[in-house]
Amino acid sequence: MDIPRFHLAFPVRDLAEARAFYGDLLGCPEGRSSNEWVDFDFHGHQIVAHLSPGETAAKATNAVDGHDVPVRHFGLLLELAGWEALAERLKAAGTNFIIEPHIRFPGQPGEQATMFFLDPSGNALEFKAFADDAMVFAK
């Protein structure tokens, strides 16, 4: 393991929906599970969908580069080619984007490709990519 893996547990309203979204659409292999939760391999990281219908759907947003970004969200930094392929797969699947795939901060430090969308339970996800990895933490 080159870097530590993160673990994230989050609420979902339905485990079958979570399996279809994270497993089928996003391509995350399923790990252990029970009647109350499902582990997914999120590109080497462990995310766990916990059945808790009353705790889903974040509401708060902050303004970032002219968009209302959901405060509560998670996601991945992908290689640019992988990000582009995912954006195309999501578009083909009819994903309703909160923020359409685009380039944020063009020509500035931190320039990045980004997109935001919701899982079926209303959890916000952001996937982004940097053409230059040195820009990930650029000021």
C-alpha positions as protocol buffer text, in pm:
chain_id: "A"
residue {
  index: 1
  type: MET
  ca { x: 0 y: 0 z: 0 }
}
residue {
  index: 2
  type: ASP
  ca { x: 164 y: 326 z: -117 }
}
residue {
  index: 3
  type: ILE
  ca { x: -69 y: 558 z: 74 }
}
residue {
  index: 4
  type: PRO
  ca { x: -313 y: 486 z: 356 }
}
residue {
  index: 5
  type: ARG
  ca { x: -659 y: 388 z: 242 }
}
residue {
  index: 6
  type: PHE
  ca { x: -957 y: 574 z: 375 }
}
residue {
  index: 7
  type: HIS
  ca { x: -1275 y: 424 z: 519 }
}
residue {
  index: 8
  type: LEU
  ca { x: -1607 y: 604 z: 486 }
}
residue {
  index: 9
  type: ALA
  ca { x: -1946 y: 493 z: 616 }
}
residue {
  index: 10
  type: PHE
  ca { x: -2252 y: 675 z: 484 }
}
residue {
  index: 11
  type: PRO
  ca { x: -2632 y: 638 z: 499 }
}
residue {
  index: 12
  type: VAL
  ca { x: -2847 y: 497 z: 219 }
}
residue {
  index: 13
  type: ARG
  ca { x: -3221 y: 446 z: 193 }
}
residue {
  index: 14
  type: ASP
  ca { x: -3203 y: 110 z: 13 }
}
residue {
  index: 15
  type: LEU
  ca { x: -2921 y: -145 z: -18 }
}
residue {
  index: 16
  type: ALA
  ca { x: -3038 y: -276 z: -357 }
}
residue {
  index: 17
  type: GLU
  ca { x: -3019 y: 79 z: -498 }
}
residue {
  index: 18
  type: ALA
  ca { x: -2673 y: 121 z: -344 }
}
residue {
  index: 19
  type: ARG
  ca { x: -2555 y: -206 z: -500 }
}
residue {
  index: 20
  type: ALA
  ca { x: -2685 y: -101 z: -843 }
}
residue {
  index: 21
  type: PHE
  ca { x: -2530 y: 247 z: -820 }
}
residue {
  index: 22
  type: TYR
  ca { x: -2193 y: 178 z: -658 }
}
residue {
  index: 23
  type: GLY
  ca { x: -2150 y: -176 z: -790 }
}
residue {
  index: 24
  type: ASP
  ca { x: -2300 y: -165 z: -1139 }
}
residue {
  index: 25
  type: LEU
  ca { x: -2277 y: 202 z: -1247 }
}
residue {
  index: 26
  type: LEU
  ca { x: -1954 y: 305 z: -1070 }
}
residue {
  index: 27
  type: GLY
  ca { x: -1792 y: -41 z: -1099 }
}
residue {
  index: 28
  type: CYS
  ca { x: -1703 y: -82 z: -730 }
}
residue {
  index: 29
  type: PRO
  ca { x: -1667 y: -449 z: -635 }
}
residue {
  index: 30
  type: GLU
  ca { x: -1874 y: -555 z: -336 }
}
residue {
  index: 31
  type: GLY
  ca { x: -1705 y: -685 z: -22 }
}
residue {
  index: 32
  type: ARG
  ca { x: -1867 y: -806 z: 296 }
}
residue {
  index: 33
  type: SER
  ca { x: -2230 y: -729 z: 367 }
}
residue {
  index: 34
  type: SER
  ca { x: -2522 y: -791 z: 599 }
}
residue {
  index: 35
  type: ASN
  ca { x: -2890 y: -700 z: 594 }
}
residue {
  index: 36
  type: GLU
  ca { x: -2790 y: -355 z: 726 }
}
residue {
  index: 37
  type: TRP
  ca { x: -2475 y: -259 z: 530 }
}
residue {
  index: 38
  type: VAL
  ca { x: -2258 y: -329 z: 223 }
}
residue {
  index: 39
  type: ASP
  ca { x: -1882 y: -276 z: 180 }
}
residue {
  index: 40
  type: PHE
  ca { x: -1756 y: -153 z: -158 }
}
residue {
  index: 41
  type: ASP
  ca { x: -1402 y: -131 z: -297 }
}
residue {
  index: 42
  type: PHE
  ca { x: -1395 y: 236 z: -401 }
}
residue {
  index: 43
  type: HIS
  ca { x: -1076 y: 228 z: -610 }
}
residue {
  index: 44
  type: GLY
  ca { x: -882 y: 67 z: -324 }
}
residue {
  index: 45
  type: HIS
  ca { x: -1066 y: 251 z: -47 }
}
residue {
  index: 46
  type: GLN
  ca { x: -1338 y: 103 z: 170 }
}
residue {
  index: 47
  type: ILE
  ca { x: -1678 y: 268 z: 164 }
}
residue {
  index: 48
  type: VAL
  ca { x: -1971 y: 122 z: 352 }
}
residue {
  index: 49
  type: ALA
  ca { x: -2334 y: 190 z: 266 }
}
residue {
  index: 50
  type: HIS
  ca { x: -2535 y: 165 z: 589 }
}
residue {
  index: 51
  type: LEU
  ca { x: -2912 y: 129 z: 573 }
}
residue {
  index: 52
  type: SER
  ca { x: -3045 y: 444 z: 744 }
}
residue {
  index: 53
  type: PRO
  ca { x: -3320 y: 603 z: 533 }
}
residue {
  index: 54
  type: GLY
  ca { x: -3382 y: 893 z: 771 }
}
residue {
  index: 55
  type: GLU
  ca { x: -3027 y: 1028 z: 744 }
}
residue {
  index: 56
  type: THR
  ca { x: -2988 y: 1075 z: 369 }
}
residue {
  index: 57
  type: ALA
  ca { x: -2988 y: 1377 z: 136 }
}
residue {
  index: 58
  type: ALA
  ca { x: -2755 y: 1664 z: 225 }
}
residue {
  index: 59
  type: LYS
  ca { x: -2885 y: 2016 z: 174 }
}
residue {
  index: 60
  type: ALA
  ca { x: -2618 y: 2276 z: 257 }
}
residue {
  index: 61
  type: THR
  ca { x: -2405 y: 2424 z: -24 }
}
residue {
  index: 62
  type: ASN
  ca { x: -2114 y: 2666 z: -57 }
}
residue {
  index: 63
  type: ALA
  ca { x: -2030 y: 2881 z: -357 }
}
residue {
  index: 64
  type: VAL
  ca { x: -1720 y: 2758 z: -542 }
}
residue {
  index: 65
  type: ASP
  ca { x: -1618 y: 2902 z: -879 }
}
residue {
  index: 66
  type: GLY
  ca { x: -1975 y: 3006 z: -960 }
}
residue {
  index: 67
  type: HIS
  ca { x: -2143 y: 2680 z: -855 }
}
residue {
  index: 68
  type: ASP
  ca { x: -2334 y: 2569 z: -546 }
}
residue {
  index: 69
  type: VAL
  ca { x: -2118 y: 2282 z: -418 }
}
residue {
  index: 70
  type: PRO
  ca { x: -2280 y: 2042 z: -170 }
}
residue {
  index: 71
  type: VAL
  ca { x: -2097 y: 2080 z: 161 }
}
residue {
  index: 72
  type: ARG
  ca { x: -2134 y: 1712 z: 246 }
}
residue {
  index: 73
  type: HIS
  ca { x: -1983 y: 1509 z: -37 }
}
residue {
  index: 74
  type: PHE
  ca { x: -1713 y: 1254 z: -111 }
}
residue {
  index: 75
  type: GLY
  ca { x: -1540 y: 1121 z: -419 }
}
residue {
  index: 76
  type: LEU
  ca { x: -1210 y: 1050 z: -586 }
}
residue {
  index: 77
  type: LEU
  ca { x: -927 y: 1216 z: -772 }
}
residue {
  index: 78
  type: LEU
  ca { x: -886 y: 1015 z: -1090 }
}
residue {
  index: 79
  type: GLU
  ca { x: -639 y: 1023 z: -1377 }
}
residue {
  index: 80
  type: LEU
  ca { x: -779 y: 1256 z: -1644 }
}
residue {
  index: 81
  type: ALA
  ca { x: -849 y: 973 z: -1892 }
}
residue {
  index: 82
  type: GLY
  ca { x: -1037 y: 780 z: -1623 }
}
residue {
  index: 83
  type: TRP
  ca { x: -1234 y: 1091 z: -1528 }
}
residue {
  index: 84
  type: GLU
  ca { x: -1331 y: 1149 z: -1892 }
}
residue {
  index: 85
  type: ALA
  ca { x: -1438 y: 784 z: -1932 }
}
residue {
  index: 86
  type: LEU
  ca { x: -1649 y: 802 z: -1615 }
}
residue {
  index: 87
  type: ALA
  ca { x: -1812 y: 1129 z: -1727 }
}
residue {
  index: 88
  type: GLU
  ca { x: -1910 y: 965 z: -2058 }
}
residue {
  index: 89
  type: ARG
  ca { x: -2043 y: 652 z: -1882 }
}
residue {
  index: 90
  type: LEU
  ca { x: -2250 y: 866 z: -1644 }
}
residue {
  index: 91
  type: LYS
  ca { x: -2387 y: 1079 z: -1929 }
}
residue {
  index: 92
  type: ALA
  ca { x: -2480 y: 765 z: -2125 }
}
residue {
  index: 93
  type: ALA
  ca { x: -2661 y: 631 z: -1816 }
}
residue {
  index: 94
  type: GLY
  ca { x: -2868 y: 952 z: -1799 }
}
residue {
  index: 95
  type: THR
  ca { x: -2713 y: 1080 z: -1475 }
}
residue {
  index: 96
  type: ASN
  ca { x: -2863 y: 1402 z: -1346 }
}
residue {
  index: 97
  type: PHE
  ca { x: -2556 y: 1609 z: -1257 }
}
residue {
  index: 98
  type: ILE
  ca { x: -2567 y: 1868 z: -979 }
}
residue {
  index: 99
  type: ILE
  ca { x: -2266 y: 2025 z: -1151 }
}
residue {
  index: 100
  type: GLU
  ca { x: -2198 y: 1909 z: -1507 }
}
residue {
  index: 101
  type: PRO
  ca { x: -1852 y: 1780 z: -1596 }
}
residue {
  index: 102
  type: HIS
  ca { x: -1633 y: 2084 z: -1664 }
}
residue {
  index: 103
  type: ILE
  ca { x: -1296 y: 2246 z: -1595 }
}
residue {
  index: 104
  type: ARG
  ca { x: -1285 y: 2447 z: -1271 }
}
residue {
  index: 105
  type: PHE
  ca { x: -1034 y: 2729 z: -1215 }
}
residue {
  index: 106
  type: PRO
  ca { x: -910 y: 2730 z: -1579 }
}
residue {
  index: 107
  type: GLY
  ca { x: -559 y: 2870 z: -1613 }
}
residue {
  index: 108
  type: GLN
  ca { x: -521 y: 2910 z: -1236 }
}
residue {
  index: 109
  type: PRO
  ca { x: -338 y: 2707 z: -971 }
}
residue {
  index: 110
  type: GLY
  ca { x: -558 y: 2409 z: -891 }
}
residue {
  index: 111
  type: GLU
  ca { x: -714 y: 2384 z: -1238 }
}
residue {
  index: 112
  type: GLN
  ca { x: -919 y: 2064 z: -1236 }
}
residue {
  index: 113
  type: ALA
  ca { x: -1183 y: 1866 z: -1416 }
}
residue {
  index: 114
  type: THR
  ca { x: -1480 y: 1813 z: -1184 }
}
residue {
  index: 115
  type: MET
  ca { x: -1836 y: 1683 z: -1174 }
}
residue {
  index: 116
  type: PHE
  ca { x: -2096 y: 1638 z: -899 }
}
residue {
  index: 117
  type: PHE
  ca { x: -2394 y: 1404 z: -890 }
}
residue {
  index: 118
  type: LEU
  ca { x: -2612 y: 1227 z: -634 }
}
residue {
  index: 119
  type: ASP
  ca { x: -2646 y: 861 z: -554 }
}
residue {
  index: 120
  type: PRO
  ca { x: -3005 y: 728 z: -531 }
}
residue {
  index: 121
  type: SER
  ca { x: -3016 y: 817 z: -159 }
}
residue {
  index: 122
  type: GLY
  ca { x: -2915 y: 1180 z: -220 }
}
residue {
  index: 123
  type: ASN
  ca { x: -2550 y: 1149 z: -113 }
}
residue {
  index: 124
  type: ALA
  ca { x: -2340 y: 1392 z: -317 }
}
residue {
  index: 125
  type: LEU
  ca { x: -2028 y: 1265 z: -495 }
}
residue {
  index: 126
  type: GLU
  ca { x: -1752 y: 1462 z: -664 }
}
residue {
  index: 127
  type: PHE
  ca { x: -1506 y: 1310 z: -905 }
}
residue {
  index: 128
  type: LYS
  ca { x: -1218 y: 1526 z: -1020 }
}
residue {
  index: 129
  type: ALA
  ca { x: -892 y: 1505 z: -1211 }
}
residue {
  index: 130
  type: PHE
  ca { x: -587 y: 1723 z: -1248 }
}
residue {
  index: 131
  type: ALA
  ca { x: -387 y: 1738 z: -1571 }
}
residue {
  index: 132
  type: ASP
  ca { x: -85 y: 1814 z: -1349 }
}
residue {
  index: 133
  type: ASP
  ca { x: -72 y: 1623 z: -1020 }
}
residue {
  index: 134
  type: ALA
  ca { x: 136 y: 1907 z: -870 }
}
residue {
  index: 135
  type: MET
  ca { x: -181 y: 2120 z: -878 }
}
residue {
  index: 136
  type: VAL
  ca { x: -375 y: 1905 z: -628 }
}
residue {
  index: 137
  type: PHE
  ca { x: -268 y: 2123 z: -334 }
}
residue {
  index: 138
  type: ALA
  ca { x: -154 y: 2433 z: -526 }
}
residue {
  index: 139
  type: LYS
  ca { x: -235 y: 2773 z: -372 }
}
